[in-house]
């Protein structure tokens, strides 16, 4: 019983620490941005914009952003996602 209480207490402390982590909101912003940008990229491709220079730049930036996400470099990920989304918009003009 005492061991279970100790494990439960440690788990609660760990979860509370994660909830207050400022990186958790950046991580979520990075993840959501990647998801949205990849959807926009797919939409651009289905409309025939995949041959443009802007589309290619956007795809490269999103690949780099995914790597940044994997290394926990969330501000860099968010920056690349935002730049990629601008290129995606430009590719559809």
RODO-2510 file (C-alpha; in nm, 4 decimals, decimal comma):
residues 93
     n   res          X          Y          Z
     1     x     0,0000     0,0000     0,0000
     2     x     0,2777     0,2371     0,0896
     3     x     0,4584     0,1639    -0,2384
     4     x     0,1459     0,2355    -0,4413
     5     x     0,1004     0,5661    -0,2636
     6     x     0,4625     0,6600    -0,3303
     7     x     0,4348     0,5707    -0,7000
     8     x     0,1097     0,7622    -0,7330
     9     x     0,2643     1,0668    -0,5639
    10     x     0,5671     1,0602    -0,7931
    11     x     0,3465     1,0236    -1,0985
    12     x     0,1337     1,3195    -0,9890
    13     x     0,4419     1,5367    -0,9358
    14     x     0,5778     1,4396    -1,2748
    15     x     0,2521     1,5255    -1,4501
    16     x     0,2250     1,8564    -1,2664
    17     x     0,5763     1,9448    -1,3764
    18     x     0,4901     1,8738    -1,7385
    19     x     0,1753     2,0844    -1,7231
    20     x     0,3710     2,3928    -1,6190
    21     x     0,6415     2,3400    -1,8789
    22     x     0,6455     2,6360    -2,1196
    23     x     0,7793     2,4055    -2,3899
    24     x     0,4560     2,2050    -2,3808
    25     x     0,2606     2,4922    -2,5370
    26     x     0,5362     2,5478    -2,7927
    27     x     0,5385     2,1771    -2,8698
    28     x     0,1649     2,1832    -2,9264
    29     x     0,1906     2,4922    -3,1453
    30     x     0,4643     2,3237    -3,3505
    31     x     0,2645     2,0038    -3,3877
    32     x    -0,0574     2,1820    -3,4853
    33     x     0,1293     2,4081    -3,7252
    34     x     0,2905     2,1110    -3,8966
    35     x    -0,0429     1,9366    -3,9302
    36     x    -0,2102     2,2428    -4,0811
    37     x     0,0807     2,3213    -4,3123
    38     x     0,0962     1,9648    -4,4448
    39     x    -0,2789     1,9807    -4,5146
    40     x    -0,2300     2,3057    -4,7031
    41     x     0,0623     2,1544    -4,8930
    42     x    -0,1505     1,8551    -4,9928
    43     x    -0,4277     2,0883    -5,1058
    44     x    -0,1807     2,2852    -5,3178
    45     x    -0,0554     1,9629    -5,4721
    46     x    -0,4044     1,8428    -5,5625
    47     x    -0,4634     2,1764    -5,7362
    48     x    -0,1515     2,1420    -5,9508
    49     x     0,0785     2,3834    -5,7707
    50     x     0,3387     2,1188    -5,6816
    51     x     0,5707     2,2243    -5,9659
    52     x     0,6294     2,5761    -5,8364
    53     x     0,9474     2,6949    -5,6702
    54     x     0,7460     2,8142    -5,3691
    55     x     0,5907     2,4698    -5,3220
    56     x     0,9374     2,3106    -5,3238
    57     x     1,0693     2,5639    -5,0711
    58     x     0,7665     2,5004    -4,8471
    59     x     0,8153     2,1245    -4,8610
    60     x     1,1815     2,1654    -4,7640
    61     x     1,0973     2,3955    -4,4752
    62     x     0,8345     2,1542    -4,3446
    63     x     1,0840     1,8679    -4,3552
    64     x     1,3301     2,0800    -4,1588
    65     x     1,0556     2,1816    -3,9144
    66     x     0,9743     1,8151    -3,8517
    67     x     1,3392     1,7532    -3,7626
    68     x     1,3390     2,0556    -3,5317
    69     x     1,0296     1,9124    -3,3629
    70     x     1,1995     1,5791    -3,3055
    71     x     1,4922     1,7537    -3,1335
    72     x     1,2635     1,9696    -2,9186
    73     x     1,3608     2,2930    -3,0935
    74     x     1,0035     2,4198    -3,0950
    75     x     1,0644     2,7913    -3,1666
    76     x     1,2686     2,6932    -3,4736
    77     x     0,9946     2,4523    -3,5787
    78     x     0,7269     2,7203    -3,5468
    79     x     0,9366     2,9680    -3,7457
    80     x     0,9882     2,7196    -4,0287
    81     x     0,6215     2,6241    -4,0335
    82     x     0,5182     2,9897    -4,0603
    83     x     0,7648     3,0532    -4,3429
    84     x     0,6498     2,7373    -4,5217
    85     x     0,2855     2,8439    -4,5000
    86     x     0,3765     3,1775    -4,6631
    87     x     0,5431     2,9883    -4,9499
    88     x     0,2384     2,7651    -4,9849
    89     x     0,0143     3,0697    -5,0150
    90     x     0,2527     3,2252    -5,2685
    91     x     0,2553     2,9057    -5,4751
    92     x    -0,1204     2,9341    -5,5286
    93     x    -0,1163     3,2880    -5,6733
***
